[in-house]
Amino acid sequence: MAQKELDKWTGRKMPKLTLDKLESFLWNAADILRGSIDSSEYKHYIFGLLFLKRLSDEFDEEHEQVEGDPEDPDNYQFFVPERARWKSIRRVSEGIGNAIDKAFEALEENNPLLEGVLTPIQFQDPKRLPDAVLNKLITHFSQPEFNLANSNLSEPDMLGRAYEYLIKQFADDSGKKGGEFYTPQGVVKLLVRLLDPQEGMRICDPACGSGGMLIESFNYLKEQGKNPNNISIFGQEKNLNTWAIAKMNFLLHNILDHRIEHGDTMADPKLKEDNLLMLFDIVIANPMWNQKEWNRESFERGDRYGRAKYGIPPKSSGDWMWVQHMLATLNNRGRLGIVLDNGALFRGQSEGKVRKAIVEADVIEGIVALPSNLFYNTGAPGCLIIINKQKSEELKNKIFFIHAETEFEEGKAQNFLKDKHIRKISKTYRKKEEIEKFSALIDLEEIQENDYNLNVSRYIDTLPEEEPIDVTEYNTELQKLQTERLELEKDFERNIRDLGYK
């Protein structure tokens, strides 16, 4: 029953959809898929249907209000052709997967912004997604209160927030696989605050996953009372399905001005101008840690973009090659923030040589050691490395270290960075405030003496202080114990004699 019919029948205005109800509704949709497909794949199908329903509901609302020809695509931000409208999908009882796939194709054909976004999601697979399962999903999404038109949402940007919730829930549910496309929100918030994006900047994530870091940069400007539409957003993602999720994520957040490319950043960087790498004010990323397949052979033959300026890392780990790619895409005032495995700070051999060269170039501004068990795909601790191509005079030939390994809230399966931890770390970093056992500004000379080891615990003493010893008190206690021992020995000898053994 449509919302208008329900309102007319009850005589009361139907309550708007709240964020809590939407989140619960979407998570319940995943329950319908349990047992049919692997949990790591839920996101593709739930996100696809959510996006289709959103476009259709908003189109239906605009269709009733449009002036002029209601079937003219120019009258809509997104034109939904007849076969992609939700009422058409609901009428299908057989071959539902094929009908959804055809709806996706029609949407892409009519909307250039959606090109390649929906068709990677394939619903036509009767063995895995039979009509019975898809019919349950369609029925679930067709409930009257689940109207995703703007007029039925209780708050702006609710769909974007619900989408972020769902991305996190799927990462929780699918564990290691989920961590490949999602960075915990606390880590993202912290890194964005350390980089402090401003209006007018070009911001890029070359390993953008589902787009969380770029969207948080957008949200950060809103929080600061600035115009988030006055930044330019760029990204690249290797996995096709994850790229599609990122595109949907931006569109559901109503961030229409963005450029997210699909492809392997190391092998084929897509963000170029005049056949040269684009340059950015801020580059931010959480690439795959210790990546083994990072195209090392082509770098050995010579990289046309000059990204191996400081050396070539080992085949077993592309961490410092990611740093170098990001460095190569910074403008002369640019800053970058990267999330890496803590081992990148101290591993030796060819990786150590690259790290040494970058340290000597004096572009590393700060390093933050993170708590363990924050991430979905590993319990190992990570770190944040901040690079600034225009370091201030007081930071020249110095690196600011923060030991934040104890700044977390413990969870059942994971630890979390909460707002209080983020505030403490970011405030300390911004002020470059030296706090005993927490932060320190270290000269490059000392780092050179430590063979360019950047492990934070090497420079910040985190051991608890030993309690002072009162020698007089301990000496008195010792004499007392010695006296008691002599008395006990006398008692023992007396008892032995009384028993006739002496």
C-alpha positions in Angstrom: 0.0 0.0 0.0 1.5 3.3 -1.0 2.1 6.0 1.6 -0.6 8.3 0.2 -3.2 5.5 0.4 -2.1 4.8 3.9 -2.4 8.5 4.9 -5.8 8.7 3.4 -7.0 5.5 5.1 -5.8 6.5 8.6 -6.4 10.2 8.3 -3.0 10.8 10.0 0.3 11.8 8.6 2.7 8.9 8.4 5.8 9.4 10.5 9.0 10.1 8.7 11.7 7.4 8.4 14.3 7.8 11.2 18.0 6.9 11.0 17.7 4.1 13.7 14.7 2.6 11.9 16.5 2.7 8.5 19.6 1.1 9.9 17.7 -1.7 11.5 15.7 -2.2 8.3 18.8 -2.4 6.2 20.5 -4.9 8.5 17.4 -7.1 8.5 17.6 -7.2 4.7 21.0 -8.9 5.1 19.3 -11.7 7.2 17.3 -12.6 4.1 20.5 -13.4 2.3 22.1 -15.5 5.0 22.7 -19.0 3.9 22.5 -18.1 0.2 25.8 -16.3 -0.3 28.9 -15.5 1.7 28.6 -12.7 4.2 31.4 -10.8 2.5 29.2 -10.4 -0.6 26.0 -9.1 1.1 27.1 -5.5 0.6 27.0 -5.7 -3.2 23.4 -6.8 -3.3 22.0 -4.8 -0.4 23.7 -1.6 -1.6 22.5 -2.2 -5.2 18.9 -2.5 -4.1 19.1 0.4 -1.7 20.5 2.6 -4.4 17.8 1.5 -6.9 15.0 2.0 -4.4 16.4 5.5 -3.5 16.6 6.7 -7.1 13.1 5.3 -7.9 11.4 6.8 -4.8 13.0 10.2 -5.4 12.1 10.1 -9.1 8.4 9.2 -8.3 8.2 12.2 -6.0 9.8 14.6 -8.5 7.6 13.1 -11.3 4.5 14.3 -9.6 5.9 17.9 -9.2 7.8 18.4 -12.4 6.7 21.2 -14.6 6.6 20.4 -18.3 7.1 16.9 -19.7 7.4 14.4 -16.8 9.2 11.9 -19.1 11.9 14.4 -20.2 15.2 13.3 -18.6 16.4 17.0 -18.5 13.9 17.6 -15.7 15.7 15.3 -13.3 19.0 15.0 -11.6 18.7 11.2 -12.1 16.2 10.0 -14.7 14.7 6.6 -13.9 13.3 4.9 -17.1 10.2 2.8 -16.8 11.9 -0.6 -16.5 14.0 0.6 -13.6 11.1 2.0 -11.5 10.4 0.1 -8.4 6.8 -0.5 -9.3 8.1 -2.3 -12.4 10.5 -4.5 -10.4 7.7 -5.4 -8.0 5.5 -6.8 -10.8 8.2 -9.4 -11.8 7.6 -12.8 -10.3 10.0 -14.9 -12.5 13.5 -14.0 -13.6 13.8 -11.3 -10.9 17.6 -11.2 -11.0 17.5 -10.6 -14.7 14.9 -7.8 -14.3 17.2 -6.1 -11.7 20.2 -6.4 -13.9 18.3 -4.8 -16.8 17.1 -2.0 -14.6 20.7 -1.3 -13.7 21.7 -1.2 -17.4 18.8 1.2 -18.1 19.8 3.5 -15.3 23.4 3.7 -16.5 22.3 4.3 -20.1 20.2 7.3 -19.0 22.6 8.8 -16.4 26.3 9.4 -17.3 27.1 9.9 -13.6 26.1 6.2 -13.0 28.2 4.7 -15.8 29.7 1.4 -14.6 28.4 1.8 -11.1 25.6 -0.6 -11.0 26.3 -3.2 -13.7 29.2 -4.8 -11.8 26.5 -6.1 -9.4 25.1 -9.3 -11.0 21.7 -10.5 -9.6 21.0 -13.0 -12.3 22.4 -16.1 -10.7 19.5 -18.5 -9.9 21.7 -21.0 -8.1 22.9 -18.5 -5.5 20.0 -16.0 -5.7 16.8 -17.8 -6.6 13.6 -16.0 -7.2 12.3 -17.0 -3.8 15.1 -15.1 -2.0 15.0 -12.1 -4.3 11.2 -11.9 -3.9 11.6 -11.7 -0.1 14.2 -8.9 -0.6 11.9 -6.9 -3.0 9.0 -7.4 -0.6 11.1 -6.2 2.4 12.2 -3.1 0.5 8.6 -2.4 -0.6 7.2 -1.8 2.9 5.3 1.5 2.9 7.4 3.1 5.6 10.6 2.4 3.7 10.1 5.3 1.3 13.5 6.8 0.5 12.3 10.1 -1.1 13.7 13.2 0.5 10.4 14.2 1.9 10.1 11.0 3.9 13.6 11.3 5.6 13.7 12.7 9.1 17.1 14.4 8.6 19.3 15.4 5.7 22.2 13.2 4.8 20.4 10.3 6.5 20.9 7.9 3.6 24.7 8.6 3.6 24.9 8.0 7.3 22.9 4.8 7.0 25.1 3.7 4.1 28.2 4.3 6.3 26.6 2.3 9.1 25.9 -0.6 6.7 29.5 -0.5 5.4 30.8 -0.8 9.0 28.3 -3.6 9.8 29.3 -5.6 6.8 33.0 -5.1 7.7 32.2 -6.4 11.2 30.2 -9.3 9.8 32.8 -10.4 7.2 35.9 -9.8 9.4 39.1 -10.0 7.4 37.5 -9.6 4.0 35.6 -6.6 5.3 38.8 -4.8 6.3 39.9 -4.8 2.7 37.4 -2.0 1.8 36.8 -0.3 5.2 39.0 1.6 7.6 37.5 2.0 11.2 35.8 5.3 11.5 37.9 6.4 14.5 41.2 6.0 12.5 39.7 7.9 9.6 38.5 10.8 11.8 41.9 11.0 13.5 43.8 11.1 10.2 41.6 13.7 8.7 41.9 15.9 11.8 45.7 15.7 11.7 45.7 16.8 8.0 43.1 19.5 8.6 41.7 20.0 5.1 40.6 23.5 4.1 38.4 25.1 1.4 39.8 25.3 -2.1 42.0 22.1 -1.7 42.3 19.2 -4.0 42.2 16.0 -1.9 43.0 12.5 -3.2 42.9 8.9 -1.9 44.8 6.6 -4.3 43.5 3.5 -2.5 40.0 4.8 -1.6 38.1 1.6 -0.9 34.5 2.6 -0.1 35.5 6.3 0.0 35.3 6.8 3.7 38.4 9.0 4.0 37.3 11.4 1.3 33.7 11.6 2.6 35.1 12.3 6.1 37.2 15.1 4.7 34.0 16.6 3.2 32.2 16.2 6.5 35.1 17.7 8.4 34.7 21.0 6.5 30.9 21.0 7.3 31.8 20.6 11.0 34.2 23.5 10.8 31.4 25.7 9.4 33.1 25.9 6.0 31.8 25.1 2.6 32.4 21.4 1.8 31.5 21.9 -1.8 34.6 24.1 -2.2 37.0 21.2 -2.3 37.8 18.8 -5.2 37.7 15.1 -4.4 39.7 12.5 -6.3 40.4 8.8 -5.8 41.3 5.4 -7.4 40.3 1.9 -6.4 41.5 -1.4 -7.8 38.6 -3.7 -6.9 35.6 -3.1 -9.3 32.8 -3.9 -6.8 34.5 -1.7 -4.1 34.8 1.1 -6.6 31.1 0.8 -7.4 30.3 0.9 -3.6 32.5 4.1 -3.3 30.6 5.7 -6.2 27.2 4.9 -4.6 28.5 6.2 -1.2 29.4 9.6 -2.7 26.0 9.9 -4.5 24.0 8.9 -1.4 26.0 11.6 0.5 24.9 13.9 -2.3 28.5 14.6 -3.2 28.1 14.8 -7.0 31.4 16.6 -7.8 34.0 13.9 -7.5 36.3 11.8 -9.7 36.8 8.2 -8.6 38.7 6.1 -11.1 38.8 2.3 -11.3 42.2 0.6 -11.7 45.5 -0.4 -10.1 47.2 2.8 -8.8 50.7 1.3 -8.9 50.5 -0.3 -12.3 48.3 2.3 -14.0 47.6 5.6 -12.2 44.5 7.1 -13.7 44.6 10.6 -12.1 46.7 12.5 -14.6 46.9 15.9 -16.4 48.8 16.3 -19.6 50.0 12.7 -19.1 51.6 13.6 -15.8 50.5 12.7 -12.4 47.9 15.1 -10.9 49.1 17.1 -7.9 47.1 17.5 -4.7 47.1 19.6 -1.5 46.3 16.5 0.6 46.7 12.8 -0.1 45.3 10.4 2.3 45.1 6.6 2.3 45.1 3.2 4.0 46.5 0.9 1.4 46.8 -2.8 1.8 49.6 -3.4 4.3 52.7 -5.4 3.3 51.3 -5.8 -0.2 53.2 -8.4 -2.1 51.7 -7.8 -5.6 52.6 -4.2 -6.1 54.1 -4.3 -9.6 57.7 -4.2 -8.4 59.1 -5.5 -11.7 57.9 -2.5 -13.7 59.5 -0.2 -11.1 62.8 -2.0 -11.6 62.5 -1.4 -15.3 61.9 2.3 -14.6 58.8 4.1 -13.6 57.7 6.7 -16.2 56.3 8.9 -13.4 59.5 9.0 -11.3 57.7 7.5 -8.2 60.7 5.5 -7.0 62.8 8.6 -6.2 64.0 7.2 -2.8 64.5 3.6 -3.8 62.6 0.4 -4.5 61.2 -1.5 -1.5 61.2 -5.3 -1.4 58.8 -7.5 -3.3 57.3 -8.7 0.1 56.0 -5.2 1.1 54.9 -2.2 -1.0 54.4 0.0 2.1 57.1 2.5 1.3 56.2 2.5 -2.4 52.7 3.7 -1.5 54.4 6.5 0.5 56.5 7.4 -2.6 53.5 7.3 -4.9 51.6 9.7 -2.6 54.7 11.9 -2.3 54.9 12.1 -6.1 51.4 13.4 -6.2 51.8 16.3 -3.7 52.1 19.8 -4.8 54.9 22.0 -3.3 52.8 22.8 -0.2 51.2 19.3 0.0 50.7 17.0 2.9 50.0 13.3 3.1 48.7 11.0 5.8 49.0 7.2 5.4 48.0 4.3 7.6 50.6 1.5 7.7 51.6 -1.6 9.6 53.8 -0.6 12.5 56.6 -2.8 11.1 57.1 -0.3 8.3 58.7 2.0 10.9 61.6 -0.4 11.7 62.0 -3.2 9.1 65.5 -3.2 7.6 67.3 -4.1 4.3 65.9 -2.5 1.1 62.8 -1.2 3.0 65.1 0.4 5.6 67.1 2.1 2.8 64.0 3.7 1.4 62.9 4.9 4.8 66.4 6.3 5.5 66.3 8.3 2.2 62.9 9.7 3.0 63.9 10.6 6.6 67.0 12.4 5.2 64.9 14.3 2.8 63.3 15.9 5.9 59.7 15.6 4.7 58.3 13.4 7.6 56.5 15.7 10.0 55.0 13.2 12.5 54.4 9.6 13.4 51.5 8.3 15.6 51.7 4.8 17.0 48.1 3.4 17.2 46.7 0.8 19.6 46.5 -2.9 18.5 43.4 -4.6 17.4 41.7 -1.6 15.8 41.5 -3.0 12.3 39.2 -5.8 10.9 41.8 -7.7 8.9 44.6 -7.8 11.6 45.1 -7.5 15.3 48.5 -5.9 14.7 49.0 -2.3 15.7 49.2 0.3 12.9 50.7 3.7 12.7 50.1 7.0 11.0 52.8 8.7 9.0 52.3 12.4 8.2 54.5 14.0 5.5 54.6 17.8 4.9 56.5 19.2 1.9 56.6 22.6 3.5 57.5 21.9 7.1 57.6 24.9 9.5 61.0 26.3 10.6 60.5 24.8 14.2 60.0 21.4 12.7 62.9 21.4 10.3 65.3 18.4 10.9 62.8 17.1 13.5 60.0 14.5 13.7 57.1 14.7 16.2 56.2 11.3 17.7 53.0 10.4 19.6 52.7 7.1 21.5 48.9 6.5 21.4 48.9 2.8 21.9 47.0 3.1 25.2 44.4 5.5 23.8 41.5 3.2 23.1 38.2 1.8 24.4 38.1 -2.0 24.5 35.4 -3.8 22.6 34.4 -7.5 22.4 36.1 -8.2 19.2 37.9 -5.0 18.5 39.3 -1.9 20.2 38.0 1.6 19.2 39.3 5.1 19.0 36.6 7.3 20.6 36.1 11.0 20.3 38.1 11.7 23.5 41.1 9.8 22.2 40.9 11.6 18.9 40.7 15.0 20.5 43.7 14.3 22.8 45.9 13.0 19.9 44.9 15.7 17.4 45.3 18.5 19.9 48.7 17.3 21.0 49.8 16.9 17.4 48.5 20.4 16.3 50.3 22.1 19.1 53.4 19.8 18.9 53.2 19.6 22.6 55.7 17.4 24.4 54.0 15.3 27.1 56.0 12.8 29.2 55.4 9.2 28.1 53.1 10.4 25.3 54.8 12.7 22.8 58.2 14.0 21.9 59.9 16.2 19.3 63.0 14.3 18.2 66.0 15.7 16.2 67.0 13.9 13.1 70.5 13.5 14.6 69.0 11.1 17.2 67.1 9.2 14.6 70.3 8.8 12.5 72.0 7.4 15.7 69.2 4.9 15.9 69.8 3.7 12.3 66.7 5.5 11.0 64.4 3.3 13.1 61.1 5.2 13.5 59.5 2.9 16.1 57.8 5.3 18.5 58.8 3.4 21.6 62.4 4.0 20.7 62.0 7.7 21.4 59.2 7.8 24.1 59.8 6.0 27.3 56.6 4.3 28.2 57.8 2.1 31.1 56.1 2.9 34.4 58.3 4.7 36.9 59.7 2.6 39.7 58.6 3.5 43.2 61.4 5.0 45.3 62.8 2.6 47.8 63.1 3.6 51.5 66.4 2.0 52.4 66.1 2.5 56.1 62.6 1.0 56.2 63.7 -2.1 54.1 66.8 -2.5 56.4 64.6 -2.5 59.5 62.3 -5.0 57.9 65.3 -7.2 57.0 66.7 -7.2 60.6 63.2 -8.1 61.9 63.0 -11.1 59.5 66.5 -12.2 60.4 65.6 -12.2 64.1 62.4 -14.2 63.5 64.4 -16.7 61.4 66.9 -17.2 64.4 64.0 -17.8 66.8 62.4 -20.3 64.4 65.7 -22.2 64.0 66.0 -22.4 67.8 62.5 -23.8 68.1 63.3 -26.4 65.4 66.4 -27.6 67.2 64.6 -27.8 70.5 61.8 -29.9 68.9 64.3 -32.2 67.3 66.0 -32.8 70.7 62.7 -33.5 72.4 62.0 -36.1 69.8 65.3 -37.9 70.6 67.0 -37.2 67.3 69.9 -35.4 68.9 
